[in-house]
Structures are given as structure tokens and as C-alpha cells.
Amino acid sequence: MEYRKLPHGNEEISIIGLGNSSLGQSDEAEMDATIALALEHGINYFDMAAGDAAPFAAYGRQVRSLRSSVYYQVHFGADYTTGKYGWTLNLDQIKRSIAWQLDLMKTDYIDFGFIHCIDELGDLVKAAETIEFIKSLKKAGVVRHIGLSTHTPQVAQQVLDMGIIDMLMFSINPGYDYSHGQYAIGGSQERAALYRRCETDGVGISVMKAFSGGQLLAANTSPFKQALTEYQCIQYALDKPGVLTVLPGVRNREDLYRVLGYFSTSPEERDYSVIGSFTPKDAAGSCVYCNHCQPCPAGLDVGLINKYYDLALAGDSLAQDHYMNLALHASDCISCGHCDSRCPFQVSQSARMSTIADYFKI
């Protein structure tokens, strides 16, 4: 397992976490075994927006002595008191559901208390009481960090303006980023700007819907009429600025073993540069940090150089320091054209290296 540090905290979060939207489809023994397998393989971040009420007791049984090394992402607005998932903005219902969840999970604190599934600005206004409740729990030490789950960049930006969240749960995959699918809200540039702002503000991103509900994994359901693999989708999400963890939903151990196969794949198997052949015109010419241009004959990490430049432009005060600490800089580019010929997104990287070198003065 690999881990990434939460900028506003000391938590080291596994780059692959676990979603629970489908785990309740299994029986009790399989749920227990799946959670135990996740813990055994170093997964320590669990999103508790479950498809139904079944998984909560399983976590209570399996985590127990490991509670201090596990991070729960708990949603204020996901109601399970009926046994099924329901969405609510009613504060009394939210309080009952949170108490019920904590009782079944056998814990008295929440690592990440999330304002749940706010996709419209009007609902954000209605969630004001809930937000104040979560803030009060944070002050009392019951909630360690506040987060937001949304599919809408405009909502995310407004909550970022409040300065209250340490984690954002957002839907990231090539389909949504390039305007395909139910939650493809915001253009590619708007979505990319959100990811950069999160990294600039020190807000981590936990990724939902990395496979677009499985649609991207089959040619007949993919909006691009070409299948991607789970590993390509995971790598795509992990390469976005601000992303700490990807949260695939699994039904059982078989699904989990397949997802964990990511760690035994080669860079070539994770390479998602094929999406450059079906991205829209407004995305052409933008570096997505895929490093398909590697290996650089001069040894430059072209993707990382681009990322630090984009973050610096977005106002990240640390980006310049990170850039300066690179072994090789944009000024070391020899303008051989190798990256230009290989870039799937039609970026003139050699010209961009000159621009970046001028910006950073090295």
C-alpha cells in the first residue's frame, strides 16, 4: 500500500480506500471477510456512504482494536435509520442517523464528518444548521476534520471559500472531466481548476465514481466507445492535483482482490493516455500530467514540472519550492521534440518548458 498525507493533519491515508455502496449485497460473513482483507492489505480509509444499513455492524465487528489507525468518512445527511439509504437535510434525522451509525461501528468519534451530497447552492443554504452542528462536534473533539461531498464544482468552490473543510469527496474520471455522464458537471477547465485549488488550499480529495459506475470499463457503455481498465481509471484520478485516495465500491473479496491488483501492474498497464484520442477540443493543449511523454532524453519529469507550474499559477505558495527542489528544471530542456511527438493531448511541451523556465527563472 502507498499513503499520502492529509495537508491539514498528520493522517497518512491509503491511496486506495474502500467505498461501501455495494458491500451490503454480500452476507454477513463475506462483509466481515472483505473488511478484514482490506485492513490486512493496508487500506485505512473507509467511506461510510453505504448503499444500505448492512455494512455498519460489520465495521463494528472487524475494526475494534484497530480503530486508532483507521479513518472513517461519515456523512451528515445520509440516513440509515429505516435500514435503507436516504438523503435528508433534516437536522433531527441527521442526528439520529449519526448516533445510530456510531453505535453500530462501536466508535465515539468521527475522523471526517462530511456535509453530505450537496449538489445545488440552494441545498447548501438549507444545510446551514447541519454545518453548524458538525462544527460544534469538531470543537468538542467528536469530529476531527470536516469534509464535503458534491458533484458540482460551483458548490465545492463556495464551501472552499468558507475555509471549513479539510477534505472534499468529488467524482473524478475521464468521462465526467470531459463532459460525459450524469455527474459531468462543469467543463474540463472548471474541474481542473477545482483540483488545483484544493491542492493550493491544502484540502485533500477523496475520489468517488472513478469508474463512472462501471460504464468506463466496457466499450458498449463507455461514452468514448472504448473500454478503460480499473487501473487506468485509478491512475487517472491519483494523478489529479489534491487527490489523496480513490474509493472503489466493492461487493466482496473477489472485487477487492481485483482492485488491489493495481499495485502489481506495470506503468504501461496504468497508462491512460489513450483518452487523448477522444477528449474534446477545449481539453486539447492542456497537460494532464500523464507522463506519456516519458522517458525524456534529458531526464526531465515533464508531468511534475507542468503540475508545479500550474499550481504556482493557481496561487500555491509551496509550488515554487517544490519546483526548485527538482533535480532538473524546465531550463534543462534540450528542445529535442520527443515529448511534443508523444503527447496525446497535443501539448507543445518544448515551448511550454521555455515558458515555465521564464516563469521560475530556472
C-alpha positions in Angstrom: 0.0 0.0 0.0 1.1 3.6 -0.6 0.0 6.5 1.5 -0.5 10.3 1.1 -0.5 12.8 4.0 -3.5 14.9 4.7 -2.3 18.5 4.3 -4.3 19.8 7.3 -3.3 17.0 9.7 -0.9 14.1 10.3 -3.1 11.4 8.8 -1.3 9.1 6.3 -4.2 7.9 4.0 -4.0 4.9 1.8 -4.2 5.8 -1.9 -6.9 3.2 -2.4 -9.6 3.3 0.2 -12.9 1.5 0.3 -16.4 2.6 -0.7 -19.4 0.8 0.8 -22.1 1.4 -1.8 -22.3 -2.2 -2.8 -20.8 -4.2 0.2 -24.3 -4.7 1.7 -25.1 -7.1 -1.3 -23.0 -9.7 0.5 -23.9 -11.8 3.5 -22.5 -11.0 7.0 -19.6 -13.5 6.7 -18.5 -12.1 3.3 -18.7 -8.5 4.5 -16.6 -9.3 7.6 -14.0 -11.1 5.4 -13.9 -8.3 2.9 -13.2 -5.7 5.6 -10.6 -7.9 7.2 -8.9 -8.3 3.9 -8.8 -4.6 3.3 -7.2 -4.0 6.7 -4.7 -6.8 6.1 -3.6 -5.1 2.8 -3.1 -1.7 4.4 -6.4 0.1 3.4 -7.1 2.5 6.2 -9.7 5.0 4.7 -13.3 3.9 4.6 -16.2 5.9 3.1 -19.4 5.2 5.1 -21.9 6.4 2.5 -23.2 2.9 2.2 -25.9 1.6 -0.1 -27.9 0.3 2.8 -27.5 -0.2 6.6 -25.8 -3.6 6.5 -22.1 -2.7 6.5 -22.0 -0.6 9.7 -22.2 -3.5 12.1 -19.6 -5.4 10.1 -17.2 -2.5 10.7 -18.0 -2.6 14.4 -17.0 -6.2 14.5 -13.9 -6.0 12.4 -12.1 -2.8 13.2 -12.3 -2.7 17.1 -8.6 -2.8 18.2 -7.5 -1.1 15.0 -9.8 1.9 15.4 -6.9 4.4 16.1 -5.3 3.5 12.7 -8.5 3.6 10.6 -10.2 6.7 9.2 -13.9 6.8 8.8 -15.6 9.3 6.3 -19.1 9.7 7.8 -21.9 11.6 6.1 -24.2 14.0 7.8 -27.3 13.7 5.6 -27.1 10.0 4.8 -30.0 8.5 6.8 -30.0 4.7 7.5 -32.5 4.5 10.4 -35.0 2.8 8.1 -32.5 0.2 7.1 -32.1 1.7 3.7 -30.1 4.7 2.4 -32.0 8.0 2.4 -30.8 11.6 1.8 -32.0 14.3 4.2 -31.4 17.9 5.2 -33.5 17.5 8.4 -31.1 18.0 11.4 -33.1 15.8 13.8 -33.0 12.9 11.3 -29.3 13.5 10.8 -28.6 13.4 14.5 -30.5 10.2 14.9 -28.7 8.6 11.9 -25.2 9.7 13.1 -25.9 8.3 16.6 -27.1 5.0 15.1 -24.1 4.7 12.9 -21.6 5.3 15.7 -23.3 2.8 17.9 -23.1 0.1 15.3 -19.5 1.0 14.4 -18.6 0.9 18.1 -16.8 4.2 18.0 -17.3 7.5 19.8 -15.6 9.8 17.3 -15.6 10.6 13.5 -12.4 11.2 11.6 -14.0 13.0 8.7 -17.5 14.4 9.2 -19.0 15.2 5.8 -21.6 17.6 4.7 -23.3 15.0 2.5 -24.1 15.2 -1.2 -24.7 18.9 -1.7 -25.1 19.4 -5.4 -27.1 22.7 -5.5 -26.4 26.0 -4.0 -29.9 26.2 -2.6 -29.3 22.9 -0.7 -26.0 24.4 0.7 -28.1 27.2 2.2 -30.5 24.7 3.7 -27.6 22.8 5.2 -26.5 25.7 7.3 -27.8 24.1 10.6 -26.1 20.8 9.7 -22.8 22.7 9.1 -23.0 24.4 12.4 -23.8 21.1 14.1 -20.7 19.5 12.5 -18.6 22.5 13.6 -19.8 22.1 17.1 -18.8 18.4 17.1 -15.4 19.4 15.8 -15.0 21.9 18.6 -16.0 19.1 21.1 -13.4 16.7 19.6 -16.1 14.3 18.3 -15.3 15.2 14.6 -11.6 15.5 13.8 -12.0 17.0 10.3 -14.8 18.5 8.3 -15.5 17.5 4.7 -17.9 17.9 1.8 -19.2 15.5 -0.8 -20.5 17.1 -4.0 -20.6 16.6 -7.8 -20.7 20.3 -8.5 -17.6 22.4 -8.8 -19.5 25.7 -8.0 -20.7 24.2 -4.7 -17.2 23.0 -3.9 -15.7 26.4 -4.6 -18.3 28.1 -2.4 -17.5 25.8 0.5 -13.8 26.2 0.0 -14.4 29.9 0.3 -15.8 29.2 3.8 -12.4 27.8 4.8 -14.0 25.0 6.9 -13.1 21.8 5.1 -10.0 19.6 5.1 -11.3 17.0 2.6 -13.5 17.1 -0.5 -15.2 14.0 -1.9 -15.6 14.5 -5.6 -16.4 12.5 -8.7 -13.3 12.2 -10.9 -13.0 10.1 -14.1 -12.2 10.9 -17.7 -15.9 10.8 -18.7 -17.0 13.4 -16.2 -13.9 15.5 -16.7 -14.7 15.6 -20.4 -18.4 16.3 -20.2 -19.9 12.7 -20.4 -22.3 11.2 -17.9 -24.8 12.1 -15.2 -22.4 13.9 -13.0 -20.3 15.6 -15.6 -21.0 19.0 -14.0 -18.7 21.8 -15.1 -16.3 22.0 -18.1 -12.9 20.4 -18.2 -11.1 23.6 -17.3 -13.5 24.4 -14.4 -13.0 20.9 -13.0 -9.2 21.1 -13.4 -9.2 24.5 -11.6 -11.1 22.9 -8.7 -8.5 20.2 -8.3 -5.7 22.7 -8.4 -7.4 24.9 -5.8 -7.8 22.0 -3.5 -4.1 21.3 -3.6 -3.3 25.0 -3.2 -5.6 25.3 -0.2 -4.3 22.1 1.4 -7.7 20.3 1.0 -7.4 16.6 0.2 -9.7 15.0 -2.4 -11.2 11.5 -1.9 -12.5 10.3 -5.3 -15.9 8.7 -5.9 -17.2 7.2 -9.1 -13.7 6.6 -10.5 -15.2 4.1 -13.0 -18.3 6.1 -13.7 -20.4 3.4 -12.1 -18.6 0.8 -14.3 -19.6 2.5 -17.5 -16.0 3.3 -18.5 -15.0 -0.4 -18.1 -16.9 -1.7 -21.2 -16.9 -0.4 -24.8 -20.6 -0.7 -25.2 -21.3 1.5 -22.1 -18.4 3.9 -22.3 -19.2 7.3 -23.8 -15.9 7.0 -25.7 -16.9 3.6 -27.2 -13.6 2.3 -25.9 -13.1 0.4 -22.6 -10.7 1.6 -20.0 -9.4 -0.6 -17.2 -9.9 -0.1 -13.5 -6.2 0.5 -13.1 -6.2 3.2 -15.8 -9.1 5.0 -14.1 -7.4 4.7 -10.7 -4.2 6.1 -12.0 -6.0 8.9 -13.8 -7.7 10.0 -10.6 -4.5 9.7 -8.5 -2.6 12.0 -10.9 -5.0 14.9 -10.3 -3.8 17.7 -8.0 -5.1 17.4 -4.5 -6.1 13.7 -4.7 -5.2 11.6 -1.7 -7.3 8.5 -2.2 -9.6 6.7 -4.6 -12.6 4.9 -3.1 -13.8 2.0 -5.3 -17.0 0.3 -4.2 -16.6 -3.5 -3.8 -19.2 -6.2 -3.2 -16.9 -8.9 -1.9 -13.3 -10.2 -1.6 -13.2 -11.0 -5.3 -13.8 -7.4 -6.2 -11.3 -6.2 -3.6 -8.5 -8.6 -4.8 -9.1 -7.3 -8.4 -8.8 -3.6 -7.2 -5.7 -4.4 -5.2 -4.2 -5.8 -8.4 -3.4 -2.1 -9.2 -0.2 -2.5 -7.1 1.2 -5.3 -9.2 0.6 -3.6 -12.6 3.2 -2.0 -14.7 3.3 1.7 -15.6 2.3 0.7 -19.1 -0.8 -1.1 -17.8 -1.8 2.0 -15.8 -1.2 4.4 -18.7 -4.4 6.2 -19.6 -3.0 8.4 -22.4 -5.4 6.7 -24.8 -8.0 9.2 -23.6 -6.1 11.8 -25.5 -7.7 10.4 -28.7 -11.2 11.1 -27.5 -11.1 14.3 -25.4 -13.0 17.4 -26.6 -11.3 20.3 -28.4 -11.3 22.5 -25.3 -9.2 20.0 -23.5 -6.5 19.8 -26.2 -3.3 21.5 -25.4 -3.6 21.0 -21.6 -1.1 18.9 -19.8 -2.9 16.2 -17.6 0.4 15.1 -16.1 0.1 11.6 -17.6 3.8 11.4 -18.4 3.1 9.5 -21.6 6.0 11.6 -22.9 8.5 9.7 -20.8 11.3 8.8 -20.9 12.6 12.3 -21.5 16.0 12.1 -23.3 17.3 14.9 -21.0 15.8 13.2 -17.8 13.1 15.8 -17.0 10.0 14.8 -15.1 7.8 16.7 -17.6 4.5 15.9 -15.8 5.7 17.1 -12.4 7.2 20.3 -13.9 3.9 21.1 -15.5 2.0 20.4 -12.3 4.1 22.7 -10.2 3.8 25.4 -12.8 0.0 25.1 -12.9 -0.2 25.1 -9.1 2.0 28.2 -8.9 -0.3 30.0 -11.3 -3.2 28.9 -9.1 -1.6 30.6 -6.1 0.1 27.6 -4.4 2.8 29.2 -2.3 4.7 25.9 -1.9 4.7 25.0 -5.6 7.8 27.1 -6.4 9.7 25.5 -3.6 8.7 22.0 -4.8 9.8 23.0 -8.3 13.1 24.4 -7.1 13.8 21.1 -5.3 13.6 19.1 -8.6 16.8 17.6 -9.8 16.2 19.0 -13.3 14.2 22.1 -14.3 12.5 23.3 -17.4 15.6 25.2 -18.3 17.3 21.8 -18.7 15.1 21.0 -21.7 17.1 20.4 -24.8 14.2 21.0 -27.2 14.6 17.7 -28.9 10.8 17.5 -29.6 10.5 13.9 -28.2 7.7 15.0 -25.8 5.9 17.0 -28.5 5.6 14.0 -30.7 4.3 11.7 -28.0 1.8 13.9 -26.2 -1.7 12.5 -26.6 -3.2 15.9 -25.7 -1.3 17.9 -28.4 0.7 19.9 -25.9 3.7 21.7 -27.3 5.8 20.7 -24.3 9.1 22.0 -25.6 7.6 25.5 -25.9 5.9 25.1 -22.6 9.3 24.3 -20.9 10.6 27.6 -22.2 7.6 29.4 -20.7 8.0 27.6 -17.4 11.7 28.3 -17.2 11.0 32.0 -17.8 8.4 32.0 -15.0 10.5 30.3 -12.4 13.8 31.9 -13.7 15.4 28.5 -13.9 
